[in-house]
Amino acid sequence: MDQFQAYNINPNLKKALLEMGIEQATPIQQKTFKPIMAGKDICAIAQTGTGKTIAYLLPCLNQLQFSKEGIVQVLIIVPTRELVKQVWKTAKQLLMYSPVRCIGVYGGVNMKPQKAALEQGCEVLIGTPGRLMDLALNGDVNLRTIKKFVIDEMDELLNLGFLAQFKQLLSLIAAKRQNLLFSATLSTSVQEVLDEYFDQLHYLEAASSGTPLENITQTHYYCPNFNTKVNLLSHFISLKEAHDKYLIFCSSKRSAEKILEALEQKGLQDIGIIHSNKEQNFRFRMVAQFENGSLPILIATDLVARGIDIKNVTTVFNFDLPEEPENYIHRIGRTGRAQKKGAAISFILEADTPYVEQLEELMKMKVPLKELPEAVEISTELTDDEIPKKFVPNIVLKPIKNENSGAAFHEKKEKNKKVNIVISHKEKMLAKYGKPKKRKPKK
């Protein structure tokens, strides 16, 4: 708390921080607090799990005043509904001794309760771009009053295709405002948006983009196929201790369901699953049960790779590697949080070799490739997706002409059997007169 003491934080926030058990500021919090308090526009680059949420909430809330009119003064945009809930939860914890009100809004649920909450007024509004647009265009919230505009996970916001909504929101919010942008990576697409819409940004970086956290131990295992991956995963689950939490990332909804089915066939239980086909309440319930330990194993797509602050994840498994190397960083950032140690274990196919080289180049380090444990069976059984497909060319053959076939396929009737015979004039005369008869010459 000595570090926060130097930042001149108001007593209500200090009390809340103590109750939350937060005593030391993380590097990104140390770098951003004073510039934000000074009113500067910033773009902070920091990896997942480095305390970005408190890095912007704490200085914003420290300067915030309760409003009798309940006008929105701080607008926070995040890419997913899961992240809305997480930021909302942290904000409410920080405001537990303050009269300042905070509301979270997101799609996929009834909008009426959110409208009713906004009618009561709030100073801090957190939401996804789509739902914020709906509420603003319907006149349920006035965004012209905001003083601080925060975008969390800027890179993911663009990856999910929210650029159009983002541009529309910029036209609806106050022109004179403080801009606070946070991103795990500074990709080309992010830089282009920053250059076009934001001037005089101060860039801050807590760690180099692509550099993994030092307290995460990374390991790769070569697995020839899906079933060998399942065998290796089952082996690690059998070694799991009571306090361990395993987060298993895969490439798709279909892959997640296949992994769950394969593990259940091996008799493994207490495994949760989360992907975009699951209903919102189911997803929230899975995350809550994983966080409280009642479901210590969670299979997930990249839906939860960002923004969900699940505490005490001991190991992240990459059952399938993500499509983008940067997403690998976000995935493994689910462990090793709050200065704790963590492990990231990836299952590598032969086809993944070029990707692994890109990943290691991004991280500027080599990840050790270990031999499979002796207890793990190398399966020779392939799934339908892994069986090589034989290519059979579609050759169109010309029909063979039957030379013996005639013009018709049935016997002609008698009346149609007549043949036209041409008889010359000389033959006609010979038949009529018995002798040839010559024509008279023309005069």
C-alpha positions, 0 to 999 in steps of 0.5 A: 500500500506504500506505493499507492500511498504516494499516489494521493488516493482518496480514503474510500478507494484506499479502504477498498484496496485494503479489503481487496488485498491489493498492496503493491502496484504492478508495473503498468499501474505505476506507469499509468497512474500519474499520466492519467491523473494529469489528464493525458491521453495514453495508449498503454501496451501491457500483457494480459494479467498485468493489472490493466483493469485497476491501472485505468479504474483507480485513477479514473475513479479517484477523480470522479465525483458523485452526480445527483443527476446521474450523468455518465462521466466515464465510458469503458468499452470492452470487446466481450460480455465476459469482460464487461462482467469482470470489469464491472465486478472490479469497479464495484469492489473499488466503489464499495465505500463510495456513492459513485454508481457503476453499470455494465451493459452487454448484448445477448440479454433483455435490454429492459433491465439495463434501461431501467438501471440507466434511468436511475443514473450512473457515473461509470458505464461499461459495455460492449460496442453493440449494446452501447450503440443500441442504448445510445441510439434509442435515447436511453443514455447520453454519451455527450457528458463523458469526460474519460473514454476508456477502450480495453483490449483495443486489439481484440475489439478490432479482431472481433469486427467492431470497427464500424460500431467503434466509429459510430460511438466516436460520433456520439460521445463528447469531443472534448474528453480524455482518451485511455487506450489499453491493448496487449499488442500494438498490431498494424490495424491498431496503429492505423486506428490510433493514427486516424482517430487519436492525436497526441497519445502518450505511449506506455509499455509495461512489457515488450509486445510478445514477451511472455511473463517471466513467471510462466514456465512453457513446455511443448510436447510433440503429439502425432494425433488427436488421440495421443493428445487426449492420452497426454492430457489425461496423464496430466489430469491424473497428476492434478493436485487438489488446489490445481486449476487447469484451463484447456484451450482448443481451436473450435467449438467442435474440438471442445466438444470432442475433447470433453467427450473423449475425457468423459469416456476415460472416466474423468469428471468435474470438467466444464466447457465454454464456447460461443454456442453455449447460452450466456447464463451457462457460460457465466455459470461455468466461469464462476464454478471454475473460479470457485474450484467446484469445476477445476478443469475448464475446456474453452475456445479463445472466447475466454483467452482475454479479459477474464480474470480467473484467479489461481489458474495453475496450468494452461494447456494449448490442446490446439495452437491458436491461429495467431501467435499473439493469441498464444500470449493471451492464452498463457496469460491466464496463468502466472497472474498476480506475481504467482507462478504458472505453467503453459503446456502445448501439444504440437502436431508436425504441421505446427512446426512453421507456426512454432517458429513464428511464435518463438520469433515473436517471443524471442525465446526457444520453448523446450520440446520434451519427450512424451512421458513413458506412461502416455500411449502413442495412439495409432487410431486416427479421427475422421478428420485425420484420415487422409482423403484419397483424391479421385479425379472426376473423369467424364467419359464420352459415350461409345457409339454403337456401329451396329445400331440403325437409324430406328429401333423398330420395324417400319410400317408397310406404308412407310416402306415406299421408296422414291424411284426416279424414272427417266422420260426415255424409260417411260416412253419405252414402257408405254409404246414399246419403242423409244420415242424422241421429243420433237425439237423446239421451234 
